[in-house]
């Protein structure tokens, strides 16, 4: 069964497990007042917010660099490929 998806503002979705990684940094910065499920219900992370969180930085304070965005894209691609390979093995 495919992994649960997490919404990204602008209509994209990512593997839930990648959102969990970003959420660890989100919790460090903002606490756990909103669960990951609640964030998903309100539309998820923004694209640059996700990239900055995955880089371990603070959205709004640290600008999203090409390096941060590249890292986020690599993580997403790696997870998507891994998920596809796992599905093929079933």
N, C-alpha and C positions, 0 to 999 in steps of 0.2 A: 504494500500500500504506500503511495507517495506520502512524503512528509507534509505535515500541516504547513500552511503558508502564512506569512505575516505581511500585512499591507504596507506599502511605502507610498507616501503622498505622491500624487501624479499618476496613480493607477497601476503602479508596479507591485509585484509581490516578491518576497524572498523566502528561502527556507526558514522555518521557525527557529531552527537551531542557530542560524546566523543572527537573528534578532535577539536571541538569548545572550549571545556574546556581547552585543552592543548594550543590552540592558544591564549587564554587570557594571559597565562604566556609568550608565545613566543613573543607577542606584547610588553609586559612590558620590555623584554630583548632586543629585536631587532627592535622595532617599527613596523609600519604597511606597510612597503615598499613592502612586498609580502602579498597578500591576502591569505586566506585559500584556495581559489580556485586555485590560482597560485601555492601554495605549493603542492596541489594535482596533478596538471599537471606535476610537476617536480619529482613526485614519492612519495610525502608525507614525514612523519617523519620516522626516524629510530626507531627500537623497543626500544632501550635503551633511545634514545632522548625523545620518547613519555613518557616513565616511569618517567624520570627525570622531564620533564615539568609538568606532572600530580602531582608530589610531590612538585611542586612550587620551583624547584631548577634550576640552570643554567647548561645546557648540556656543556660538555667540562671542566667545572670547578669542578662540583660535580659528583663523580662516582655514577653509578647506583647500589644501594644496593639491596639485596634480598627484603628488606622491601619496597623499592620504586617499584620494579617490581611486588611484591605481590599486592600492592595497585592498580597499573594499571590493573592488571589481574582481581582483584575483581570488579573494576569499569566497565571493559569491560563485564564481565560475568553478572553483574547486569543489564546493559543496554540491552544485548542480550536477557536475560530472560524477561525483561519488554517488549521489542519489540515483542517477541514471544507471550506473553500473550495478548497483545493488538491486534495482528493479529487474535488470536483465538476468541476474542470477536466479531470480525466483521462478 
